[in-house]
Every structure is written in structure tokens, then in C-alpha cells.
Amino acid sequence: MKLVPLTDRVVLKQLEAEETTKSGIILASAAQEKPQEAEVIAVGPGGVVDGKEIVMQVKVGQKVIYSKYAGTEVKLDGEEYKIVRQDDILAIVE
């Protein structure tokens, strides 16, 4: 199966959380905070949303930082994805 986002939506795959701290302490999975950094898997076509022309500024393969409580989590073929609006993406990591 393949996720194809509509309008200004972007499909993200969350990057793995750090398992150890800088001082070398190993964190249990329950204590790990989910990172807000993800890789762009698919990008919608943009278009007119709420009367405004939306031009997509992110591309597949880029690493981005998104809002903490943004989007909808989806599980497909055993993989977890997050679908967010482009407005919920705060920055592109270069």
C-alpha cells in the first residue's frame, strides 16, 4: 500500500529516539520522548486551501522538524507514519 496525501498534507516518518543520554545513561523506551524530527515520505500537490494558493515547500527525502502535537498518526504495513499539514512543519534540517 502507498499513502498519497491530498492538498497541503505531508506524510512523515518519525526518526528514532535517542536510546542513551550524552553521559551514557541508557533510557527505557517508556522514558524516551518522541523526537519532533522526521523524514518526508510523501507530499501533497498543494492547490487552493481556504481560498489561498498553497505552494508546497518541502520535498520527499528532506528531514524536518514539526509541531509537537501536530498531525494524525497512521499505521500502515507495520510502519508508523504521521500526516500533517505543511503549516505544522516548522523547519527543514540541512
C-alpha positions in Angstrom: 0.0 0.0 0.0 1.0 3.6 -0.6 0.0 6.8 1.2 -0.8 9.6 -1.2 -1.6 12.9 0.7 -4.1 15.4 -0.5 -3.9 19.2 -0.9 -1.4 20.6 1.6 -0.8 17.4 3.6 2.6 15.8 4.1 3.4 12.2 5.2 6.3 12.0 7.7 8.2 9.0 9.2 9.4 9.8 12.6 13.1 9.4 13.3 14.2 7.0 16.0 14.5 8.4 19.6 17.9 8.5 21.3 18.5 5.5 23.4 21.3 6.9 25.5 22.0 10.3 27.0 25.2 12.3 26.4 26.5 11.0 29.7 25.9 7.4 28.6 22.8 6.5 30.6 20.6 4.1 28.7 16.9 5.1 28.6 14.0 2.7 28.8 11.6 3.0 25.8 8.9 4.4 28.1 11.2 7.2 29.2 12.2 8.3 25.7 10.5 11.4 24.4 9.4 11.0 20.8 11.5 13.3 18.6 9.9 16.1 16.6 12.2 15.4 13.7 11.0 13.3 10.8 11.7 12.4 7.2 9.3 13.4 4.5 7.9 10.3 2.8 5.2 11.9 0.5 4.0 15.4 -0.3 0.5 16.5 -1.5 0.1 18.6 -4.6 -0.8 21.8 -2.9 -3.5 23.9 -4.5 -6.2 26.2 -3.1 -7.0 25.7 0.6 -9.5 28.0 2.3 -9.2 30.5 -0.6 -5.4 30.7 -0.5 -3.0 29.3 -3.0 -0.7 26.8 -1.3 2.7 26.1 -2.8 4.5 23.0 -1.3 7.9 23.9 0.1 9.1 20.5 1.3 10.3 17.6 -0.8 10.4 13.9 -0.4 13.6 12.8 1.5 14.1 16.0 3.5 14.4 16.0 7.2 12.0 18.4 9.0 11.0 19.5 12.5 7.3 19.6 13.1 5.0 20.9 15.9 4.8 18.6 18.9 1.0 17.9 18.8 0.5 18.2 15.1 -1.0 15.7 12.7 -2.6 12.3 12.7 -0.7 9.1 13.4 -1.3 6.2 11.0 0.0 2.6 11.0 0.3 1.0 7.5 2.0 -2.3 6.8 3.6 -2.4 10.3 5.2 1.1 9.9 4.0 4.2 11.7 3.5 7.5 9.9 2.3 10.9 10.8 0.2 13.0 8.4 0.5 16.8 9.0 -0.4 20.0 7.2 2.5 21.9 5.7 1.8 24.7 8.2 2.7 22.3 11.0 6.2 21.9 9.7 8.4 24.4 11.5 11.8 23.9 9.8 13.8 21.9 7.3 17.0 20.3 8.7 20.0 20.7 6.4 
